[in-house]
Amino acid sequence: MEKQYVPYGENPEWADVKPIPQDDGPNPICLIAYTEKFKDTHDYFRAILHSKEYSHRALKLTKKVIELNPANYTAWYFRRQCLFHLQEDLKKELKWVEEVAIDHPKNYQIWFHRRALIEKLGEPLPSELLFIAEIIEDDSKNYHAWAHRQWYLQTFKNYESELPYIENLLKSDLRNNSAWNHRYFVIVNTTKLDNDTIKNEIEYAKDWIKKAPNNESPWNCLLYTS
């Protein structure tokens, strides 16, 4: 059960902060009917943003803003600044981001935030490919998840399990164009595309064409590698 909302102005922790209301100009054409909770939270967020307060209470506030609007780029950006200034546990943050991503798997800001955290850590995460695979399993055409996976692979050169992973995806759905595209990406990044590699890819495509002659994907693969 959700806790009863208490306005920030009634919270002693925020007594020193003067909220900054949204400025829609002198004659707004069409005011958006924000809830009082939404307006109050963002008024205080604008205040800490203006004062550049990188504190624990500011970090907590960014979470509330993101819960109200997960697509708020500024909230994600300011949250990262708080995390970095406070030297917070970024792996703990990544776990929270996973929870948010499950509910909002096609949110640009979430994936960018995740990438920025991993870049800051500067090390591969054993569970990252598994997490991305979970998102792709739910939606095999999730561009954000595929783009993040390819960035991660290129960054940490962790291609060892990719071809078996792709094989399993194709066995589940041989028309998975995203998986076919990813296979080409992996081959290009892990081989020199010499004659032997090209021959193997041509034979591989032919085998799948025999299973479903009208499937466009292996034909495209054949075209790109011929």
LINWORA-V583975 format. One record per backbone hydrogen bond with DSSP energy under -0.5 kcal/mol. NH is the residue of the N-H (numbers start at 1). CO is the residue of the C=O. E is the energy in kcal/mol with one decimal. If there is no record, write none. Layout:
nh;co;e
NH;CO;E
NH;CO;E
This chain:
nh;co;e
7;5;-0.5
10;7;-1.8
11;8;-1.4
12;10;-0.6
14;11;-2.2
15;12;-1.5
17;14;-1.6
19;17;-0.7
20;43;-2.4
21;19;-0.6
24;22;-0.8
28;25;-0.5
34;32;-2.1
39;35;-2.5
40;36;-2.8
41;37;-2.4
42;38;-2.2
43;39;-2.3
44;40;-1.8
45;41;-1.8
46;42;-2.6
47;43;-1.2
48;44;-2.0
49;45;-2.2
50;46;-2.3
51;47;-1.9
52;48;-0.7
53;48;-2.1
54;52;-0.9
55;53;-1.1
59;55;-2.1
60;56;-2.1
61;57;-1.9
62;58;-2.1
63;59;-1.4
64;60;-1.5
65;61;-2.3
66;62;-2.6
67;63;-2.2
68;64;-1.5
69;65;-2.0
72;69;-2.0
73;71;-1.2
76;72;-1.8
77;73;-2.6
78;74;-2.8
79;75;-2.2
80;76;-2.1
81;77;-1.8
82;78;-2.2
83;79;-2.8
84;80;-2.6
85;81;-2.4
86;82;-2.6
87;83;-0.6
88;83;-2.2
90;88;-0.9
93;89;-1.5
94;90;-2.2
95;91;-1.4
96;92;-1.6
97;93;-2.4
98;94;-1.9
99;95;-1.4
100;96;-1.9
101;97;-2.8
102;98;-1.9
103;99;-1.0
104;100;-1.7
107;104;-1.3
108;106;-0.7
111;107;-1.5
112;108;-2.2
113;109;-2.5
114;110;-2.3
115;111;-2.3
116;112;-2.4
117;113;-2.1
118;114;-2.2
119;115;-2.5
120;116;-2.0
121;117;-2.2
122;118;-2.6
123;118;-0.7
126;124;-0.5
128;125;-1.6
131;127;-2.4
132;128;-2.4
133;129;-2.2
134;130;-1.8
135;131;-1.6
136;132;-2.5
137;133;-2.4
138;134;-1.3
139;135;-1.5
142;139;-1.8
143;141;-1.1
146;142;-2.1
147;143;-2.8
148;144;-2.2
149;145;-2.4
150;146;-2.5
151;147;-2.2
152;148;-2.6
153;149;-2.5
154;150;-2.4
155;151;-2.3
156;152;-2.4
157;153;-1.6
158;153;-0.6
159;157;-0.9
162;159;-1.9
163;159;-0.6
165;161;-1.7
166;162;-2.8
167;163;-2.5
168;164;-2.0
169;165;-1.7
170;166;-2.5
171;167;-2.0
172;168;-1.5
173;169;-2.1
176;173;-1.8
177;175;-1.6
180;176;-1.9
181;177;-2.6
182;178;-2.1
183;179;-2.2
184;180;-1.9
185;181;-2.0
186;182;-2.5
187;183;-2.7
188;184;-2.6
189;185;-1.7
190;186;-1.1
190;187;-0.6
191;187;-1.5
198;194;-2.5
199;195;-2.4
200;196;-2.3
201;197;-2.4
202;198;-2.3
203;199;-2.3
204;200;-2.3
205;201;-2.5
206;202;-2.3
207;203;-2.1
208;204;-1.5
209;205;-2.2
210;206;-2.0
211;207;-0.8
212;208;-1.5
215;212;-2.2
216;214;-0.6
219;215;-0.8
220;216;-2.1
221;217;-2.2
222;218;-2.5
223;219;-2.2
224;220;-2.6
225;221;-1.7
226;222;-1.1
